[in-house]
Amino acid sequence: MRVEAAVLRAADGPYTVEPVELSDPGPGEVVVRIAGVGYCHTDMVGRGMPGPVILGHEGSGVVEAVGPGVTEVEVGAHVVLSIDSCGTCRNCRDARPGNCAQMVELNMLGMPLDGVPRVKDGQGEQVNNRWFGQSSFASHALATVRNVVPVDQEAPLELLGPLGCGVQTGAGSVLISLGVGVGDSIAVFGTGAVGLAGVMAARVAGAATIVAVDLNDARLELARELGATHVLNGAEDGLVEKIKEISGGEGVQYSFDTTAVPSVVSAAVACLRTTGVCGLVGVGGEEYRFDPTLLLMGRTVKGIIEGDAVPQTFIPRLGELWRQGRFPFDRLITTYPLAEINRAEEDVNAGKVVKPVLLPGG
């Protein structure tokens, strides 16, 4: 079928919205008409994929066609697209799809494992389209039964895409991986979409102390509105000491870094109490360094992928929390027509918006 997609042809170039030819779904595949798709920081990593490529991995929409043998989802279902996984490795069987043995191959390479093109451009050339098993910067996406999550038909479908990655990562890290509970204390470093989802989740969990840290004062004010009990500008002197003072002198029980900035990660570890746990979700390439005595005294540092969540069960939970008014993730969203994807990318990188959502046909 002929569809429209935002194609990236060069790592340092703009997206071009153009018509492409999308293959019919094969076994285990579904075609989803995209209602909205979030722009995530990880899509910047996708700029390193071989081009031309269609990125986008926070899609939501309506199932328009299913491949042979697909019974898990029906045509007409409203779905959110999340991470792909094999479903058969040990981690998948242990309900850890984010740690799938084929995580990189299925999500980060941007091309089919079998090498068979699924998308061709107007000149008949292959366009890579398996970014996170969906490539949803398009009017239609070819997804798999492993990464489609049916959602409530009454929910605002065009806004749900960020639940598939960024919001799921922030909320899942706090609620599932770290297991923040009633009366706990947590410091969240970075108040982009992932960090703010973590702040909202900490409030849902009943944390008594929620410290948000960022350099953007407007984001800090939003964090306060969404549940942070304290906010700190990361440029202030004595940041670690201030967090310890806020948490009664010992340090917080949990910290959550979304920045991947080595100095910030070091602060996230140093502000923990002796049995504290620091979760890391930021994507970066620099080496982290910790004072070894901090870990020796009982602190834990752990990497987290997608919040350690199972999307098929966790995304509907977030949707229900939103319906109850307890998890207003929609406050993070600014919408753009898909044709303005380059402006959306510029705005989020400049800190003007928290979570752009692109609307095909808008």
C-alpha positions in Angstrom: 0.0 0.0 0.0 1.1 3.6 -0.7 1.6 5.5 2.5 3.3 8.7 3.7 6.5 8.7 5.9 9.1 11.0 7.3 12.3 9.6 5.7 15.8 10.3 7.1 18.3 10.1 4.3 21.4 11.4 6.1 22.5 11.3 9.7 22.9 15.1 9.8 20.1 16.0 7.4 16.4 16.8 7.8 13.5 14.5 7.5 11.6 14.6 4.2 7.9 13.6 4.2 7.3 11.6 1.1 5.2 8.8 -0.3 6.5 5.2 0.1 5.3 1.7 -0.7 4.6 -0.4 2.4 4.4 -4.2 2.0 1.4 -6.2 3.2 1.8 -7.8 6.6 3.5 -11.2 6.8 3.2 -13.9 9.5 3.2 -12.3 12.9 2.9 -8.7 11.5 0.1 -6.1 11.5 -0.4 -2.8 9.7 -1.3 0.1 12.0 -2.7 3.4 10.8 -0.9 5.9 13.0 -3.0 8.4 14.9 0.0 10.0 16.7 3.6 9.3 17.4 5.9 10.7 20.0 9.3 12.0 19.3 11.7 10.5 21.8 15.4 11.3 22.5 16.3 7.8 21.4 15.2 8.8 17.9 18.4 11.0 17.9 20.3 7.7 18.3 18.5 6.5 15.3 20.2 9.1 13.2 23.2 6.8 13.2 21.3 4.1 11.4 22.1 3.3 7.7 19.8 5.5 5.5 17.4 6.0 4.2 15.4 5.0 7.3 12.1 5.7 8.9 12.4 6.2 12.6 9.7 6.7 15.3 9.0 4.3 18.1 6.1 5.7 20.2 3.2 5.1 17.8 -0.4 4.7 18.5 -3.2 4.0 16.1 -5.8 1.6 14.6 -5.0 -1.9 13.3 -5.9 -1.9 9.6 -4.6 -5.3 8.5 -3.1 -8.5 10.0 -0.8 -11.1 8.6 -1.4 -14.8 8.2 -2.0 -16.6 11.5 -2.3 -13.4 13.6 -5.0 -14.0 16.2 -3.7 -11.8 19.1 -5.2 -8.6 17.7 -8.1 -7.8 15.3 -8.6 -5.2 12.6 -10.1 -2.1 14.2 -8.3 -2.5 17.5 -6.8 0.7 19.1 -3.2 0.0 20.0 0.0 1.5 21.3 3.2 0.4 19.8 6.1 -0.5 22.2 9.3 -2.4 22.1 9.7 -5.5 20.0 11.0 -8.8 21.6 11.4 -12.4 20.6 9.1 -13.9 23.2 11.1 -17.1 23.5 14.5 -16.3 25.2 14.9 -16.7 28.9 14.4 -13.1 29.7 11.2 -12.8 27.7 9.9 -15.9 29.4 10.8 -14.3 32.7 8.6 -11.3 31.8 11.6 -9.1 31.0 11.1 -8.2 27.3 13.2 -5.1 27.6 16.1 -7.4 28.3 15.3 -9.7 25.3 18.4 -11.5 24.0 17.6 -10.0 20.6 16.8 -6.5 21.9 19.4 -4.8 19.6 18.6 -6.8 16.5 14.8 -6.4 16.8 14.8 -2.7 17.9 18.0 -0.8 17.2 19.1 -1.9 13.7 16.3 -0.3 11.8 16.1 -3.1 9.3 14.3 -6.6 8.9 16.3 -9.5 10.3 15.6 -11.5 7.2 17.0 -8.7 5.0 13.8 -8.6 2.9 12.7 -4.9 2.2 9.3 -3.9 3.6 9.3 -0.4 2.3 10.4 1.2 -1.0 10.6 4.8 -2.0 9.3 6.5 -5.1 12.4 5.4 -7.0 12.0 1.7 -5.9 14.9 1.9 -3.5 14.8 0.1 -0.1 13.9 2.2 2.9 14.7 0.7 6.3 11.6 0.5 8.5 12.0 -1.8 11.5 13.1 0.8 14.1 11.8 -0.7 17.4 9.7 -3.0 15.2 7.5 -0.2 14.0 9.1 2.9 12.3 6.1 5.0 13.1 7.0 8.4 11.8 4.5 7.6 9.1 0.8 7.5 8.3 1.1 3.7 8.6 3.5 1.3 10.4 4.3 -2.3 10.0 4.5 -3.7 13.5 4.5 -7.2 15.1 2.1 -9.0 17.4 4.8 -8.7 20.1 4.9 -5.0 20.2 1.2 -4.0 19.8 -0.7 -3.3 23.0 -4.5 -3.0 22.8 -5.9 0.0 24.7 -9.2 1.4 25.7 -11.2 2.6 22.7 -12.4 5.6 24.6 -8.9 7.0 25.4 -7.5 9.8 23.2 -5.6 7.6 20.8 -3.5 10.3 19.2 -1.9 11.1 22.5 -1.2 7.6 23.8 2.0 6.8 21.8 4.5 8.1 24.4 3.2 5.4 26.8 5.0 2.9 24.5 8.5 4.1 25.5 9.4 7.3 27.2 6.5 7.5 29.7 6.7 3.7 30.2 10.4 4.0 31.0 10.0 6.7 33.5 6.9 5.3 35.3 8.1 1.7 35.1 11.5 2.5 36.5 9.9 4.0 39.6 7.0 1.7 40.1 8.5 -1.6 38.9 12.3 -1.7 38.7 13.0 0.5 41.7 9.8 -0.4 43.5 9.3 3.0 45.2 6.7 2.7 47.9 4.6 4.7 50.4 6.7 7.0 52.5 9.9 6.5 50.4 12.3 9.3 49.2 13.5 9.7 45.6 15.6 12.2 43.6 14.9 12.4 39.9 17.7 13.9 37.8 16.4 15.4 34.5 12.8 16.5 34.0 12.2 15.7 30.4 9.4 13.3 29.5 11.1 10.3 31.2 12.0 12.1 34.4 8.5 13.8 34.7 6.9 10.4 34.2 9.0 9.2 37.1 7.9 12.1 39.2 4.2 11.4 38.5 4.8 7.7 39.2 6.5 8.5 42.5 3.5 10.5 43.6 1.2 7.6 42.5 3.4 5.3 44.7 2.9 7.5 47.7 6.6 8.6 48.0 6.9 11.2 50.8 9.9 13.1 49.4 10.2 13.6 45.6 13.2 15.8 44.6 13.4 17.0 41.0 16.7 18.3 39.6 17.2 20.1 36.3 18.8 23.2 34.7 15.5 24.3 33.2 13.5 26.3 35.7 10.2 26.0 33.7 10.6 22.2 33.7 11.2 22.3 37.5 8.0 24.3 38.0 6.1 21.7 35.9 7.7 19.0 38.0 6.4 20.7 41.2 2.9 20.8 39.7 3.1 17.1 38.8 4.1 15.9 42.2 7.7 16.9 43.2 7.8 18.0 46.8 11.2 19.8 46.2 12.9 21.2 43.1 16.6 22.0 42.7 18.5 23.7 39.9 21.4 21.4 39.1 23.7 24.4 38.6 23.5 25.2 42.3 26.5 24.6 44.6 26.3 21.8 47.1 23.6 19.8 45.2 24.3 16.5 47.0 24.3 18.1 50.4 21.0 19.8 49.7 19.4 16.6 48.7 20.7 14.9 51.9 19.4 17.8 53.9 15.9 17.6 52.3 15.8 13.8 53.1 16.7 14.1 56.7 20.5 14.0 56.5 21.1 10.4 55.4 20.2 10.7 51.7 17.4 9.5 49.6 16.5 5.8 49.3 16.2 6.0 45.5 17.6 8.1 42.7 16.8 8.1 39.1 19.0 9.5 36.4 17.7 10.3 32.9 20.6 12.5 31.7 23.5 10.1 31.1 25.8 13.0 32.1 28.7 11.5 34.1 28.8 14.3 36.7 25.1 14.1 37.2 25.2 10.3 37.5 27.9 10.7 40.2 25.6 13.0 42.1 22.7 10.6 41.8 24.8 7.9 43.4 26.4 10.2 46.1 23.0 11.5 47.3 21.8 8.0 48.3 21.6 6.7 51.8 23.8 3.6 52.4 21.2 1.1 51.3 19.9 3.3 48.4 19.4 2.3 44.8 20.2 4.4 41.7 18.5 3.6 38.4 20.1 4.7 35.1 18.1 5.0 31.9 19.9 7.8 30.1 21.5 7.1 26.7 25.1 8.3 26.5 28.6 7.3 25.5 30.8 8.7 28.3 32.3 6.6 31.1 30.8 6.8 34.5 33.0 7.0 37.6 31.9 6.4 41.2 33.6 6.6 44.6 34.1 2.9 45.3 33.4 3.4 49.0 29.8 4.5 48.2 29.1 1.1 46.6 31.0 -0.8 49.3 28.7 0.6 52.0 25.7 -1.0 50.3 24.5 1.3 47.6 23.3 -0.2 44.3 23.5 1.1 40.8 21.4 -0.6 38.1 20.7 0.0 34.4 17.0 -0.2 33.5 15.4 -0.8 30.1 11.8 0.3 29.5 11.2 0.4 33.2 11.5 -3.4 33.4 7.8 -3.3 32.4 5.8 -5.8 30.3 4.1 -3.3 27.9 0.9 -5.5 27.4 0.1 -5.2 31.1 1.8 -1.9 32.2 0.5 0.4 29.4 -3.2 -0.3 30.2 -2.4 0.4 33.9 -1.0 3.8 33.0 -4.0 4.5 30.9 -6.3 3.7 33.8 -4.3 5.9 36.1 -4.7 8.7 33.5 -8.4 8.1 33.3 -8.6 8.5 37.1 -6.7 11.8 36.9 -3.7 10.4 38.8 -1.2 10.3 36.0 -1.7 13.3 33.7 1.0 12.5 31.1 -1.0 14.5 28.5 0.3 17.6 30.2 3.8 16.8 28.8 2.6 16.7 25.2 2.7 19.4 22.4 1.3 18.3 19.1 2.7 19.0 15.6 1.7 17.9 12.1 4.0 15.1 10.8 5.0 17.5 8.1 6.6 19.7 10.8 8.8 16.9 12.3 12.0 18.9 11.8 10.6 21.8 13.9 9.4 19.4 16.5 12.9 17.9 16.8 14.4 21.4 17.0 12.0 22.5 19.7 12.5 19.4 22.0 16.3 19.6 21.6 16.1 23.3 22.6 14.1 22.5 25.6 11.0 24.4 24.4 8.7 21.4 24.7 8.8 18.3 26.8 7.2 15.7 24.5 6.3 16.4 20.8 3.6 14.2 19.3 3.4 14.1 15.6 0.0 13.8 13.9 0.0 12.3 10.4 -2.3 14.2 8.1 -2.5 17.0 10.6 
